């Protein structure tokens, strides 16, 4: 393990049956307490993907600073060592070749978003209940959680996009993957839009949503008849596998009327040799297993090539760094603070998985990934 993480500037203690060893140098921040020999052997083999399975199963504990544990990823000797072994990658091979069925998408999305509503809401902001990246005035101040309220940063994210789209009262407006429908609500209340629709695959979000104009519907079930003036989609693209992205962009192109505009918002990784799609890395595969089934990320060039080939006119491309990481820091703080109340609503597996999901994403995906926002027009 010291070979794998040669520059780790703090100490991580590995313990089992009354004995322990230390990884790294400097102040001790976290303990990996193995309860079973199998969990310990996964570390001996440097199979961190398997160790995370044992952790979620309760065969190991992580005591102390969770950010210190997940932050070790940034000190791995080579990026390739963060890739999962081929026997694990084969599980996701079909997603790169064949689009997922509507039924599979319904199951994947529901498995996450239809967890007890009170649990999900316990770590989201109370103003928008947005389950996507907020827009911060000072995203570089990652550790400062007092400079701006999460509620205001989430509202700013929606307001920025709808201002850019120039929503008009007579527009036919669609939000794909609308969550609790705050964008639909804002379009109706601030811009006076009389024909707004939000679609989601979560019944919870419809039942507790901000607008009566939310529907349980897959995007392919909305006729691509060229009738929408403006489309907003935030984060939904990350639920599409490699074979489905072009199908999605083609359908959105068909939904828009000539002169119509669309705002695409998603988290993307930088292009690199090791790859950062969610079925090649240790942290990404963990998310696939326990948090967001069928959740993927692809570099910007993959998206732009498809968008332009299909006929969209790209008007603007925004790059945002640090916004996702800071959003996740706020979510994790609220998650931990509310655990005494929400723990009875979830299983121990969910609790452990969320500790890693919310911290891994802010340490690994947050700083290294890019928030891309693409504004397109249909000629």
C-alpha positions as a printed Julia matrix, in Angstrom:
379×3 Matrix{Float64}:
   0.0     0.0     0.0
   2.91    2.36    0.66
   4.18    1.5    -2.82
   0.77    2.34   -4.3
   0.51    5.68   -2.44
   4.16    6.86   -2.21
   3.49   10.57   -1.57
   0.63   10.32    0.92
   1.27   13.29    3.28
  -0.77   11.91    6.2
  -1.0     8.57    7.94
  -3.74    5.98    7.41
  -3.73    3.16    9.97
  -4.72   -0.36    8.9
  -5.79   -2.54   11.82
  -6.93   -6.13   12.32
  -7.21   -8.39   15.37
  -5.32   -6.05   17.67
  -2.44   -5.37   15.26
  -1.91   -2.39   12.98
   0.37   -0.86   10.36
   0.58    2.67    8.96
   0.38    3.86    5.36
   1.9     7.25    4.5
   3.72    9.78    6.64
   2.61   12.69    8.8
  -0.34   13.14   11.16
  -2.67   10.16   11.5
  -6.11   11.01   10.13
  -8.11    7.84    9.55
  -8.18    4.14   10.43
  -9.12    1.3     8.09
 -10.3    -1.23   10.66
 -10.66   -4.69    9.13
 -13.13   -6.93   10.91
 -12.49  -10.0     8.76
  -9.42  -11.61    7.27
 -11.02  -11.34    3.83
 -11.15   -7.54    4.12
  -7.48   -7.46    5.14
  -6.46   -9.75    2.28
  -8.1    -7.38   -0.23
  -5.66   -4.69    0.96
  -2.71   -7.07    0.76
  -3.66   -7.6    -2.88
  -4.12   -3.83   -3.37
  -7.68   -4.6    -4.53
  -9.33   -1.44   -3.22
 -12.5    -2.09   -5.21
 -12.99   -5.32   -3.27
 -12.14   -3.6     0.04
 -14.91   -1.06   -0.57
 -17.31   -3.97   -1.03
 -16.25   -5.33    2.35
 -16.66   -1.89    3.92
 -20.21   -1.53    2.64
 -20.98   -5.05    3.86
 -19.81   -4.1     7.37
 -16.65   -6.23    7.31
 -14.46   -3.13    7.71
 -14.86    0.31    9.26
 -13.46    3.71    8.34
 -12.87    5.7    11.52
 -11.83    9.35   11.5
 -11.59   11.81    8.61
 -13.43   10.33    5.62
 -11.87   12.94    3.33
  -8.42   11.67    4.32
  -9.37    8.16    3.24
 -10.8     9.12   -0.15
  -8.09   11.79   -0.65
  -5.48    9.05   -0.93
  -6.65    8.66   -4.53
  -4.85   11.89   -5.43
  -1.55   10.34   -4.29
  -1.72    7.06   -6.22
   1.55    6.22   -7.98
  -0.01    6.01  -11.44
  -3.5     6.78  -12.68
  -3.74    3.32  -14.22
  -3.67    1.85  -10.72
  -7.0     3.54  -10.05
  -8.6     1.63  -12.89
 -10.58   -1.46  -11.99
  -9.41   -4.87  -13.12
 -10.66   -6.22  -16.44
 -12.87   -8.83  -14.82
 -14.86   -6.0   -13.26
 -14.93   -3.91  -16.45
 -16.51   -6.74  -18.43
 -19.67   -6.26  -16.39
 -20.21   -2.89  -18.05
 -19.05   -3.73  -21.56
 -22.57   -4.02  -22.98
 -23.39   -0.44  -21.95
 -20.76    0.83  -24.35
 -22.35   -1.08  -27.23
 -26.12   -1.1   -26.72
 -28.54    1.58  -25.45
 -30.32    0.67  -22.22
 -34.01   -0.19  -22.41
 -36.61    2.18  -20.96
 -37.46   -0.44  -18.34
 -33.82   -0.67  -17.26
 -33.57    3.12  -16.96
 -36.74    3.25  -14.88
 -35.31    0.63  -12.54
 -31.88    2.29  -12.3
 -33.2     5.79  -11.59
 -35.9     4.61   -9.21
 -33.37    2.58   -7.19
 -31.71    5.85   -6.17
 -34.24    8.65   -6.33
 -37.07    6.66   -4.78
 -35.24    6.06   -1.55
 -37.24    7.54    1.35
 -38.0    11.09    0.3
 -37.18   12.53    3.72
 -33.73   10.95    3.56
 -32.88   12.45    0.14
 -34.23   15.85    1.13
 -32.22   15.83    4.37
 -29.02   16.76    2.52
 -30.44   18.84   -0.34
 -31.19   22.55   -0.12
 -34.62   23.54    1.1
 -35.27   26.18   -1.58
 -34.92   24.21   -4.84
 -34.34   20.64   -3.64
 -31.97   20.33   -6.59
 -29.98   17.11   -6.88
 -27.39   18.62   -9.19
 -24.39   20.93   -9.03
 -24.99   24.42   -7.59
 -23.32   27.56   -8.96
 -21.09   29.25   -6.38
 -19.75   32.79   -6.28
 -16.45   31.45   -4.86
 -16.11   27.8    -5.94
 -12.37   27.86   -5.27
 -13.07   28.32   -1.54
 -13.82   24.62   -1.27
 -13.51   24.34    2.48
 -15.49   27.47    3.31
 -19.11   26.4     3.76
 -20.21   29.67    5.35
 -19.55   32.12    2.5
 -22.82   31.39    0.66
 -25.95   29.38    1.41
 -26.54   26.24   -0.62
 -30.1    27.44   -1.24
 -28.9    30.62   -2.96
 -26.24   28.84   -5.02
 -28.8    26.34   -6.31
 -31.29   29.08   -7.2
 -28.54   30.94   -9.08
 -27.86   27.81  -11.15
 -31.44   27.7   -12.45
 -31.79   31.48  -12.88
 -28.58   31.67  -14.93
 -29.76   28.99  -17.35
 -33.29   30.34  -17.82
 -31.94   33.86  -18.34
 -29.58   32.51  -21.0
 -32.48   30.68  -22.7
 -34.54   33.91  -22.66
 -37.75   32.2   -21.58
 -40.88   33.95  -22.9
 -44.52   33.65  -21.72
 -45.58   31.98  -24.97
 -42.67   29.52  -25.07
 -43.27   25.8   -24.95
 -40.66   24.84  -22.34
 -39.37   21.37  -21.4
 -37.12   20.3   -18.53
 -35.72   16.79  -19.12
 -34.81   15.13  -15.83
 -36.58   17.87  -13.89
 -36.08   16.59  -10.34
 -38.59   18.32   -8.08
 -39.39   20.78  -10.86
 -37.81   24.01   -9.66
 -36.86   25.07  -13.2
 -40.46   24.54  -14.32
 -41.68   26.5   -11.3
 -39.23   29.33  -12.04
 -40.24   29.44  -15.7
 -43.89   29.72  -14.64
 -43.51   32.15  -11.73
 -40.69   34.46  -12.88
 -41.08   34.4   -16.66
 -44.81   33.79  -16.88
 -44.36   30.73  -19.08
 -47.81   29.21  -19.68
 -46.75   25.97  -21.33
 -44.01   24.37  -19.24
 -43.43   20.66  -18.67
 -40.95   18.73  -16.53
 -40.33   15.0   -16.93
 -38.67   12.62  -14.48
 -38.49    8.91  -13.77
 -39.06    9.35  -10.03
 -42.58    9.24   -8.64
 -41.32   10.8    -5.4
 -40.25   13.92   -7.26
 -43.64   14.28   -8.9
 -45.53   13.75   -5.65
 -43.43   16.36   -3.83
 -42.68   18.65   -6.78
 -42.95   22.42   -7.18
 -45.3    22.37  -10.16
 -48.39   20.46  -11.2
 -46.87   20.19  -14.67
 -44.48   17.33  -13.89
 -44.9    13.94  -15.54
 -43.47   10.45  -15.0
 -42.05   10.0   -18.46
 -38.94    8.79  -20.28
 -37.54   11.39  -22.65
 -38.07    9.05  -25.63
 -41.78    9.03  -24.83
 -42.03   12.75  -25.62
 -42.79   13.02  -29.38
 -39.91   14.56  -31.34
 -42.29   16.71  -33.36
 -40.35   19.97  -33.28
 -42.76   21.88  -31.04
 -40.58   23.04  -28.12
 -39.11   26.54  -28.05
 -36.74   26.02  -25.11
 -35.32   22.92  -23.42
 -33.34   22.74  -20.18
 -31.59   19.57  -19.04
 -29.36   19.49  -15.96
 -27.39   16.4   -14.95
 -29.67   14.01  -16.8
 -27.01   13.27  -19.42
 -24.95   11.47  -16.76
 -27.62    8.76  -16.66
 -26.94    7.86  -20.29
 -24.53    5.12  -21.29
 -22.07    5.44  -24.15
 -24.39    3.93  -26.74
 -27.3     6.13  -25.7
 -25.79    9.63  -25.82
 -26.21   10.13  -29.57
 -29.77    8.8   -29.41
 -30.48   11.37  -26.71
 -29.0    14.33  -28.56
 -30.82   13.31  -31.75
 -34.13   13.15  -29.9
 -33.59   16.56  -28.28
 -32.8    17.99  -31.72
 -36.11   16.58  -32.95
 -38.0    18.05  -29.97
 -36.89   21.61  -30.78
 -38.52   23.83  -33.37
 -36.32   25.82  -35.74
 -34.72   28.65  -33.78
 -35.27   26.84  -30.5
 -32.59   26.78  -27.79
 -31.38   24.12  -25.38
 -29.15   24.25  -22.27
 -27.13   21.06  -21.63
 -25.6    20.83  -18.14
 -23.44   17.9   -16.99
 -20.34   16.85  -15.08
 -17.61   15.62  -17.41
 -14.08   14.28  -16.89
 -11.02   15.62  -18.68
  -9.7    13.49  -21.51
  -6.85   11.27  -20.25
  -5.25    7.9   -20.89
  -6.57    6.23  -17.75
 -10.14    7.23  -18.45
 -12.7     8.54  -15.99
 -15.93    7.02  -17.19
 -17.86    5.43  -14.38
 -17.1     1.88  -15.39
 -13.29    1.97  -15.4
 -12.28    3.53  -12.07
 -12.47    2.27   -8.49
 -14.58    5.18   -7.29
 -16.77    5.2   -10.41
 -17.47    1.49  -10.23
 -18.39    1.88   -6.56
 -20.98    4.47   -7.6
 -22.29    2.1   -10.26
 -22.79   -0.69   -7.74
 -24.24    1.14   -4.78
 -25.36    4.66   -5.65
 -26.13    5.52   -9.3
 -26.63    2.44  -11.5
 -26.14    3.26  -15.19
 -24.4     6.55  -14.42
 -21.62    7.58  -16.81
 -19.33   10.48  -17.64
 -17.58   11.26  -20.91
 -15.15   14.03  -21.96
 -16.33   17.17  -23.71
 -15.11   16.18  -27.16
 -17.44   13.16  -27.13
 -20.43   15.45  -26.55
 -19.45   18.25  -28.95
 -18.72   15.9   -31.82
 -22.19   14.39  -31.61
 -23.93   17.72  -31.05
 -22.39   19.38  -34.08
 -22.74   16.32  -36.32
 -26.48   16.2   -35.59
 -26.92   19.8   -36.72
 -27.0    21.84  -33.52
 -25.41   25.27  -33.7
 -23.23   25.64  -30.58
 -23.65   29.18  -29.23
 -21.71   28.99  -25.95
 -19.67   26.51  -23.94
 -19.1    27.27  -20.26
 -16.45   25.49  -18.19
 -16.88   25.57  -14.41
 -14.35   24.2   -11.95
 -14.9    23.5    -8.26
 -18.67   24.01   -8.23
 -19.5    20.3    -7.98
 -16.93   19.65   -5.27
 -18.25   22.48   -3.12
 -21.85   21.36   -3.61
 -20.94   17.89   -2.4
 -19.18   19.28    0.67
 -22.42   20.99    1.63
 -24.44   17.82    0.98
 -22.1    15.68    3.08
 -22.21   18.12    5.98
 -26.01   17.97    5.97
 -25.99   14.2     5.52
 -23.85   13.71    8.63
 -25.76   16.24   10.7
 -29.08   14.59    9.9
 -27.98   10.96   10.29
 -29.31   10.59   13.85
 -32.76   11.38   12.42
 -32.55    9.66    9.03
 -30.64    6.48    9.99
 -33.85    4.53   10.72
 -35.08    5.31    7.19
 -32.21    3.57    5.4
 -30.18    0.37    5.56
 -26.61    0.18    6.95
 -25.48   -0.52    3.38
 -26.98    2.77    2.14
 -25.47    4.7     5.06
 -21.97    3.37    4.41
 -22.26    3.8     0.66
 -23.35    7.44    1.05
 -20.35    8.23    3.25
 -18.12    7.26    0.33
 -20.3     8.6    -2.49
 -20.53   12.13   -1.1
 -16.84   12.36   -0.14
 -15.26   10.52   -3.08
 -17.17   12.68   -5.51
 -15.96   15.91   -3.92
 -12.31   14.85   -3.58
 -11.92   12.82   -6.77
 -14.61   13.85   -9.23
 -15.15   17.41   -8.04
 -11.7    18.99   -8.56
 -10.75   16.75  -11.5
 -14.02   16.94  -13.37
 -15.45   19.87  -15.28
 -18.96   21.24  -15.11
 -19.85   21.88  -18.72
 -22.81   23.94  -19.84
 -23.48   24.04  -23.57
 -26.01   26.42  -25.12
 -27.21   25.24  -28.51
 -29.66   26.45  -31.13
 -31.48   24.5   -33.82
 -31.05   26.27  -37.2
